[in-house]
Amino acid sequence: MRKYWLLGALSLMLSDFVALAQRPKETDVPFGRSNIVLVQTAASPDSVLTQLSHHLTTHGFVLDSVDRTRGLLTTRVQTSSRTLVEQMKIRAIRVGDAWKLTGLYLISGPMNSGATAFPAEFLGLESAPNKVAFREVVAAAQSIPRGTLRYSRGKVRFGAFTKLEDALKMPW
């Protein structure tokens, strides 16, 4: 009987450890594979959206949607373009009293055979497309007034074989 009690307690401790390990960590500096920028700010949602809109449009992004009621801003992605800004989608959404910014970028196939979406994340060499795209997300986050940045990792539900249209529909 004691053996089963000990196994039950060990199992409970192990499940707590696994749950803690799976919880996304938040840090003050970007870490390998971080793909979320969280911005804590006391600024009003309207001023955050105004500042983000201004920053993104002055840096060449085209706004796709701005929903002041839900606290959501997205940029438009264009598959036929040549610059990263035009091939990148940034999403900012209000979560509680903070803002969550994520991004994806496209890589076009040979001879315009389609495009594949990849997450903007802090990984690889400084000139790697995913890291360059992540820095664009960070620059947008830094434009939020009185913001404190934190970095996290979220599960990306699309991969190299996911069609662009499907990746744009998924929550990220």
CYANA upper distance limits for C-alpha pairs under 8 A (distance plus 0.5 A):
  1 MET  CA      5 TRP  CA      6.95
  2 ARG  CA      6 LEU  CA      6.67
  3 LYS  CA      7 LEU  CA      6.73
  4 TYR  CA      8 GLY  CA      6.51
  5 TRP  CA      9 ALA  CA      6.71
  6 LEU  CA     10 LEU  CA      6.62
  7 LEU  CA     11 SER  CA      6.50
  8 GLY  CA     12 LEU  CA      6.69
  9 ALA  CA     13 MET  CA      6.74
 10 LEU  CA     14 LEU  CA      6.60
 11 SER  CA     15 SER  CA      6.68
 12 LEU  CA     16 ASP  CA      6.84
 13 MET  CA     17 PHE  CA      6.77
 14 LEU  CA     18 VAL  CA      6.70
 15 SER  CA     19 ALA  CA      6.62
 16 ASP  CA     20 LEU  CA      6.65
 17 PHE  CA     21 ALA  CA      6.64
 18 VAL  CA     22 GLN  CA      6.67
 19 ALA  CA     23 ARG  CA      6.79
 24 PRO  CA    152 SER  CA      6.74
 24 PRO  CA    153 ARG  CA      6.29
 24 PRO  CA    154 GLY  CA      7.33
 25 LYS  CA    152 SER  CA      6.22
 25 LYS  CA    153 ARG  CA      7.56
 26 GLU  CA    150 ARG  CA      6.61
 26 GLU  CA    151 TYR  CA      5.83
 26 GLU  CA    152 SER  CA      5.24
 26 GLU  CA    153 ARG  CA      8.38
 27 THR  CA     31 PHE  CA      8.25
 27 THR  CA    150 ARG  CA      5.97
 27 THR  CA    151 TYR  CA      5.78
 27 THR  CA    152 SER  CA      7.23
 28 ASP  CA    149 LEU  CA      7.21
 28 ASP  CA    150 ARG  CA      5.36
 28 ASP  CA    151 TYR  CA      6.79
 29 VAL  CA    150 ARG  CA      7.35
 29 VAL  CA    151 TYR  CA      6.92
 30 PRO  CA     34 SER  CA      6.67
 30 PRO  CA    122 PHE  CA      7.17
 30 PRO  CA    150 ARG  CA      8.34
 30 PRO  CA    151 TYR  CA      6.02
 30 PRO  CA    152 SER  CA      8.20
 31 PHE  CA    122 PHE  CA      7.09
 31 PHE  CA    151 TYR  CA      8.06
 32 GLY  CA    121 GLU  CA      8.47
 32 GLY  CA    122 PHE  CA      6.01
 32 GLY  CA    123 LEU  CA      5.82
 33 ARG  CA    121 GLU  CA      5.92
 33 ARG  CA    122 PHE  CA      5.49
 33 ARG  CA    123 LEU  CA      5.67
 33 ARG  CA    153 ARG  CA      7.23
 34 SER  CA    121 GLU  CA      5.96
 34 SER  CA    122 PHE  CA      5.83
 34 SER  CA    123 LEU  CA      8.18
 34 SER  CA    151 TYR  CA      6.90
 34 SER  CA    152 SER  CA      5.79
 34 SER  CA    153 ARG  CA      4.96
 34 SER  CA    154 GLY  CA      8.09
 35 ASN  CA    102 THR  CA      6.95
 35 ASN  CA    103 GLY  CA      8.22
 35 ASN  CA    119 PRO  CA      7.61
 35 ASN  CA    120 ALA  CA      6.49
 35 ASN  CA    121 GLU  CA      4.79
 35 ASN  CA    122 PHE  CA      6.97
 35 ASN  CA    134 PHE  CA      7.58
 35 ASN  CA    151 TYR  CA      8.01
 35 ASN  CA    152 SER  CA      6.91
 35 ASN  CA    153 ARG  CA      5.68
 35 ASN  CA    154 GLY  CA      7.01
 36 ILE  CA    100 LYS  CA      7.17
 36 ILE  CA    101 LEU  CA      6.38
 36 ILE  CA    102 THR  CA      5.74
 36 ILE  CA    121 GLU  CA      8.27
 36 ILE  CA    151 TYR  CA      6.25
 36 ILE  CA    152 SER  CA      5.56
 36 ILE  CA    153 ARG  CA      6.18
 36 ILE  CA    154 GLY  CA      7.10
 37 VAL  CA    100 LYS  CA      6.34
 37 VAL  CA    101 LEU  CA      5.62
 37 VAL  CA    102 THR  CA      7.11
 37 VAL  CA    137 VAL  CA      7.94
 37 VAL  CA    138 VAL  CA      7.18
 37 VAL  CA    141 ALA  CA      7.56
 37 VAL  CA    149 LEU  CA      7.15
 37 VAL  CA    150 ARG  CA      6.40
 37 VAL  CA    151 TYR  CA      5.31
 37 VAL  CA    152 SER  CA      6.98
 38 LEU  CA     98 ALA  CA      7.18
 38 LEU  CA     99 TRP  CA      6.11
 38 LEU  CA    100 LYS  CA      5.18
 38 LEU  CA    101 LEU  CA      6.86
 38 LEU  CA    141 ALA  CA      8.43
 38 LEU  CA    149 LEU  CA      6.19
 38 LEU  CA    150 ARG  CA      5.53
 38 LEU  CA    151 TYR  CA      6.48
 38 LEU  CA    152 SER  CA      7.93
 39 VAL  CA     98 ALA  CA      5.97
 39 VAL  CA     99 TRP  CA      5.55
 39 VAL  CA    100 LYS  CA      7.03
 39 VAL  CA    101 LEU  CA      8.48
 39 VAL  CA    141 ALA  CA      7.16
 39 VAL  CA    144 ILE  CA      8.24
 39 VAL  CA    147 GLY  CA      6.08
 39 VAL  CA    148 THR  CA      5.87
 39 VAL  CA    149 LEU  CA      5.18
 39 VAL  CA    150 ARG  CA      6.87
 40 GLN  CA     97 ASP  CA      7.25
 40 GLN  CA     98 ALA  CA      5.02
 40 GLN  CA     99 TRP  CA      7.09
 40 GLN  CA    147 GLY  CA      5.91
 40 GLN  CA    148 THR  CA      5.58
 40 GLN  CA    149 LEU  CA      7.09
 41 THR  CA     97 ASP  CA      7.58
 41 THR  CA     98 ALA  CA      6.73
 41 THR  CA    144 ILE  CA      8.30
 41 THR  CA    145 PRO  CA      7.67
 41 THR  CA    146 ARG  CA      6.21
 41 THR  CA    147 GLY  CA      5.08
 41 THR  CA    148 THR  CA      6.98
 42 ALA  CA     97 ASP  CA      8.02
 42 ALA  CA    146 ARG  CA      7.52
 42 ALA  CA    147 GLY  CA      8.22
 43 ALA  CA     47 SER  CA      7.00
 43 ALA  CA     48 VAL  CA      7.03
 43 ALA  CA    145 PRO  CA      6.94
 43 ALA  CA    146 ARG  CA      7.34
 44 SER  CA     48 VAL  CA      6.82
 45 PRO  CA     49 LEU  CA      6.65
 45 PRO  CA     68 ARG  CA      7.95
 45 PRO  CA     71 GLY  CA      7.06
 45 PRO  CA     94 ARG  CA      8.32
 46 ASP  CA     50 THR  CA      6.62
 46 ASP  CA     68 ARG  CA      7.08
 47 SER  CA     51 GLN  CA      6.53
 47 SER  CA    145 PRO  CA      8.42
 48 VAL  CA     52 LEU  CA      6.53
 48 VAL  CA    144 ILE  CA      6.16
 48 VAL  CA    145 PRO  CA      7.22
 49 LEU  CA     53 SER  CA      6.41
 49 LEU  CA     66 VAL  CA      8.14
 49 LEU  CA     68 ARG  CA      7.86
 49 LEU  CA     71 GLY  CA      8.03
 49 LEU  CA     72 LEU  CA      8.44
 49 LEU  CA     73 LEU  CA      7.64
 50 THR  CA     54 HIS  CA      6.67
 51 GLN  CA     55 HIS  CA      6.60
 51 GLN  CA    143 SER  CA      7.13
 51 GLN  CA    144 ILE  CA      6.76
 51 GLN  CA    145 PRO  CA      7.96
 52 LEU  CA     56 LEU  CA      6.54
 52 LEU  CA    140 ALA  CA      6.96
 52 LEU  CA    141 ALA  CA      8.29
 52 LEU  CA    143 SER  CA      6.88
 52 LEU  CA    144 ILE  CA      6.90
 53 SER  CA     57 THR  CA      6.56
 53 SER  CA     63 LEU  CA      7.85
 53 SER  CA     73 LEU  CA      8.44
 54 HIS  CA     58 THR  CA      6.57
 55 HIS  CA     59 HIS  CA      6.81
 55 HIS  CA    140 ALA  CA      7.18
 55 HIS  CA    143 SER  CA      7.12
 56 LEU  CA     60 GLY  CA      7.00
 56 LEU  CA     61 PHE  CA      5.72
 56 LEU  CA     62 VAL  CA      8.00
 56 LEU  CA     63 LEU  CA      8.27
 56 LEU  CA    140 ALA  CA      7.29
 57 THR  CA     61 PHE  CA      5.48
 57 THR  CA     62 VAL  CA      6.59
 57 THR  CA     63 LEU  CA      7.66
 59 HIS  CA     85 VAL  CA      8.42
 60 GLY  CA     85 VAL  CA      6.84
 60 GLY  CA     86 GLU  CA      8.04
 61 PHE  CA     75 THR  CA      6.91
 61 PHE  CA     76 ARG  CA      7.86
 61 PHE  CA     85 VAL  CA      6.29
 61 PHE  CA     86 GLU  CA      6.92
 62 VAL  CA     75 THR  CA      6.06
 62 VAL  CA     76 ARG  CA      6.02
 62 VAL  CA     77 VAL  CA      8.50
 62 VAL  CA     86 GLU  CA      8.15
 63 LEU  CA     73 LEU  CA      8.15
 63 LEU  CA     74 THR  CA      6.64
 63 LEU  CA     75 THR  CA      4.75
 63 LEU  CA     76 ARG  CA      6.21
 64 ASP  CA     73 LEU  CA      8.10
 64 ASP  CA     74 THR  CA      5.89
 64 ASP  CA     75 THR  CA      5.12
 64 ASP  CA     76 ARG  CA      5.18
 65 SER  CA     72 LEU  CA      8.04
 65 SER  CA     73 LEU  CA      6.04
 65 SER  CA     74 THR  CA      5.77
 65 SER  CA     75 THR  CA      7.34
 66 VAL  CA     71 GLY  CA      8.26
 66 VAL  CA     72 LEU  CA      6.27
 66 VAL  CA     73 LEU  CA      4.98
 66 VAL  CA     74 THR  CA      7.19
 67 ASP  CA     71 GLY  CA      6.21
 67 ASP  CA     72 LEU  CA      5.54
 67 ASP  CA     73 LEU  CA      6.87
 68 ARG  CA     72 LEU  CA      7.12
 70 ARG  CA     93 ILE  CA      8.35
 70 ARG  CA     94 ARG  CA      7.80
 71 GLY  CA     92 ALA  CA      8.43
 71 GLY  CA     93 ILE  CA      6.08
 71 GLY  CA     94 ARG  CA      5.48
 72 LEU  CA     91 ARG  CA      7.86
 72 LEU  CA     92 ALA  CA      6.18
 72 LEU  CA     93 ILE  CA      4.94
 72 LEU  CA     94 ARG  CA      6.96
 73 LEU  CA     90 ILE  CA      8.49
 73 LEU  CA     91 ARG  CA      6.25
 73 LEU  CA     92 ALA  CA      5.66
 73 LEU  CA     93 ILE  CA      6.99
 74 THR  CA     89 LYS  CA      7.31
 74 THR  CA     90 ILE  CA      6.06
 74 THR  CA     91 ARG  CA      4.95
 74 THR  CA     92 ALA  CA      6.94
 75 THR  CA     88 MET  CA      8.24
 75 THR  CA     89 LYS  CA      5.67
 75 THR  CA     90 ILE  CA      5.94
 75 THR  CA     91 ARG  CA      7.28
 76 ARG  CA     86 GLU  CA      8.01
 76 ARG  CA     88 MET  CA      7.98
 76 ARG  CA     89 LYS  CA      6.35
 77 VAL  CA     86 GLU  CA      6.23
 77 VAL  CA     87 GLN  CA      5.68
 77 VAL  CA     88 MET  CA      5.93
 77 VAL  CA     89 LYS  CA      5.87
 78 GLN  CA     86 GLU  CA      6.07
 78 GLN  CA     87 GLN  CA      5.92
 78 GLN  CA     88 MET  CA      8.29
 79 THR  CA     86 GLU  CA      8.35
 79 THR  CA     87 GLN  CA      6.61
 79 THR  CA    106 LEU  CA      7.69
 79 THR  CA    108 SER  CA      7.55
 79 THR  CA    114 GLY  CA      8.42
 79 THR  CA    115 ALA  CA      7.13
 81 SER  CA     86 GLU  CA      6.44
 81 SER  CA     87 GLN  CA      6.90
 82 ARG  CA     86 GLU  CA      7.69
 82 ARG  CA     87 GLN  CA      7.84
 83 THR  CA     87 GLN  CA      6.89
 84 LEU  CA     88 MET  CA      6.44
 84 LEU  CA    105 TYR  CA      7.87
 84 LEU  CA    133 ALA  CA      8.04
 87 GLN  CA    105 TYR  CA      6.16
 87 GLN  CA    106 LEU  CA      5.91
 87 GLN  CA    107 ILE  CA      8.34
 88 MET  CA    103 GLY  CA      7.51
 88 MET  CA    104 LEU  CA      6.20
 88 MET  CA    105 TYR  CA      4.74
 88 MET  CA    106 LEU  CA      6.91
 88 MET  CA    133 ALA  CA      7.91
 89 LYS  CA    103 GLY  CA      6.01
 89 LYS  CA    104 LEU  CA      5.84
 89 LYS  CA    105 TYR  CA      6.81
 90 ILE  CA    101 LEU  CA      7.55
 90 ILE  CA    102 THR  CA      6.35
 90 ILE  CA    103 GLY  CA      4.85
 90 ILE  CA    104 LEU  CA      7.16
 90 ILE  CA    137 VAL  CA      7.22
 91 ARG  CA    100 LYS  CA      8.49
 91 ARG  CA    101 LEU  CA      6.09
 91 ARG  CA    102 THR  CA      5.90
 91 ARG  CA    103 GLY  CA      6.62
 92 ALA  CA     99 TRP  CA      6.98
 92 ALA  CA    100 LYS  CA      6.07
 92 ALA  CA    101 LEU  CA      4.90
 92 ALA  CA    102 THR  CA      7.17
 93 ILE  CA     99 TRP  CA      6.08
 93 ILE  CA    100 LYS  CA      5.87
 93 ILE  CA    101 LEU  CA      7.13
 94 ARG  CA     98 ALA  CA      6.45
 94 ARG  CA     99 TRP  CA      4.96
 94 ARG  CA    100 LYS  CA      6.83
 95 VAL  CA     99 TRP  CA      6.15
 95 VAL  CA    100 LYS  CA      7.18
101 LEU  CA    137 VAL  CA      7.20
101 LEU  CA    141 ALA  CA      7.46
102 THR  CA    120 ALA  CA      7.67
102 THR  CA    137 VAL  CA      7.05
102 THR  CA    172 TRP  CA      7.33
103 GLY  CA    119 PRO  CA      6.57
103 GLY  CA    120 ALA  CA      5.61
103 GLY  CA    133 ALA  CA      7.68
103 GLY  CA    134 PHE  CA      7.46
103 GLY  CA    137 VAL  CA      6.83
104 LEU  CA    117 ALA  CA      6.83
104 LEU  CA    118 PHE  CA      5.95
104 LEU  CA    119 PRO  CA      4.82
104 LEU  CA    120 ALA  CA      5.50
104 LEU  CA    133 ALA  CA      7.84
105 TYR  CA    117 ALA  CA      6.12
105 TYR  CA    118 PHE  CA      5.99
105 TYR  CA    119 PRO  CA      6.92
105 TYR  CA    120 ALA  CA      7.04
105 TYR  CA    130 ASN  CA      8.00
105 TYR  CA    133 ALA  CA      7.25
106 LEU  CA    115 ALA  CA      6.51
106 LEU  CA    116 THR  CA      5.97
106 LEU  CA    117 ALA  CA      5.07
106 LEU  CA    118 PHE  CA      6.79
107 ILE  CA    115 ALA  CA      5.98
107 ILE  CA    116 THR  CA      5.92
107 ILE  CA    117 ALA  CA      7.10
107 ILE  CA    118 PHE  CA      8.32
108 SER  CA    112 ASN  CA      7.03
108 SER  CA    113 SER  CA      7.84
108 SER  CA    114 GLY  CA      6.32
108 SER  CA    115 ALA  CA      4.58
108 SER  CA    116 THR  CA      6.87
109 GLY  CA    113 SER  CA      5.57
109 GLY  CA    114 GLY  CA      5.80
109 GLY  CA    115 ALA  CA      6.00
109 GLY  CA    116 THR  CA      7.95
110 PRO  CA    114 GLY  CA      8.43
115 ALA  CA    163 LYS  CA      7.95
115 ALA  CA    164 LEU  CA      6.68
116 THR  CA    160 ALA  CA      6.81
116 THR  CA    161 PHE  CA      7.72
116 THR  CA    162 THR  CA      7.35
116 THR  CA    163 LYS  CA      6.67
116 THR  CA    164 LEU  CA      5.99
117 ALA  CA    158 PHE  CA      8.39
117 ALA  CA    159 GLY  CA      7.95
117 ALA  CA    160 ALA  CA      7.53
117 ALA  CA    162 THR  CA      7.88
117 ALA  CA    163 LYS  CA      7.93
117 ALA  CA    164 LEU  CA      6.09
117 ALA  CA    167 ALA  CA      7.06
118 PHE  CA    130 ASN  CA      7.88
118 PHE  CA    158 PHE  CA      8.19
118 PHE  CA    159 GLY  CA      7.22
118 PHE  CA    160 ALA  CA      7.43
119 PRO  CA    130 ASN  CA      7.18
119 PRO  CA    156 VAL  CA      7.76
120 ALA  CA    129 PRO  CA      8.41
120 ALA  CA    130 ASN  CA      5.17
120 ALA  CA    131 LYS  CA      6.91
120 ALA  CA    132 VAL  CA      8.28
120 ALA  CA    133 ALA  CA      5.60
120 ALA  CA    134 PHE  CA      5.10
120 ALA  CA    137 VAL  CA      8.34
121 GLU  CA    130 ASN  CA      5.83
121 GLU  CA    131 LYS  CA      6.07
121 GLU  CA    133 ALA  CA      7.79
121 GLU  CA    134 PHE  CA      5.60
122 PHE  CA    130 ASN  CA      7.35
122 PHE  CA    131 LYS  CA      5.43
122 PHE  CA    134 PHE  CA      6.59
123 LEU  CA    128 ALA  CA      8.30
123 LEU  CA    130 ASN  CA      7.30
123 LEU  CA    131 LYS  CA      6.26
124 GLY  CA    128 ALA  CA      6.53
124 GLY  CA    130 ASN  CA      8.35
124 GLY  CA    131 LYS  CA      7.30
125 LEU  CA    131 LYS  CA      7.89
126 GLU  CA    131 LYS  CA      6.84
126 GLU  CA    132 VAL  CA      7.56
127 SER  CA    131 LYS  CA      7.37
127 SER  CA    132 VAL  CA      6.72
128 ALA  CA    132 VAL  CA      6.68
129 PRO  CA    133 ALA  CA      6.53
130 ASN  CA    134 PHE  CA      6.62
131 LYS  CA    135 ARG  CA      6.73
132 VAL  CA    136 GLU  CA      7.07
133 ALA  CA    137 VAL  CA      7.09
134 PHE  CA    138 VAL  CA      6.79
135 ARG  CA    139 ALA  CA      6.57
136 GLU  CA    140 ALA  CA      6.80
137 VAL  CA    141 ALA  CA      6.73
138 VAL  CA    142 GLN  CA      6.61
139 ALA  CA    143 SER  CA      7.07
140 ALA  CA    144 ILE  CA      7.80
141 ALA  CA    147 GLY  CA      8.36
141 ALA  CA    149 LEU  CA      7.93
142 GLN  CA    147 GLY  CA      7.47
142 GLN  CA    149 LEU  CA      8.04
154 GLY  CA    172 TRP  CA      8.20
155 LYS  CA    172 TRP  CA      8.26
156 VAL  CA    172 TRP  CA      6.80
157 ARG  CA    167 ALA  CA      8.37
157 ARG  CA    170 MET  CA      7.59
157 ARG  CA    171 PRO  CA      8.39
157 ARG  CA    172 TRP  CA      7.91
158 PHE  CA    162 THR  CA      6.19
158 PHE  CA    167 ALA  CA      6.35
158 PHE  CA    170 MET  CA      8.33
162 THR  CA    166 ASP  CA      7.07
162 THR  CA    167 ALA  CA      6.87
163 LYS  CA    167 ALA  CA      6.81
164 LEU  CA    168 LEU  CA      6.72
165 GLU  CA    169 LYS  CA      7.04
166 ASP  CA    170 MET  CA      7.05
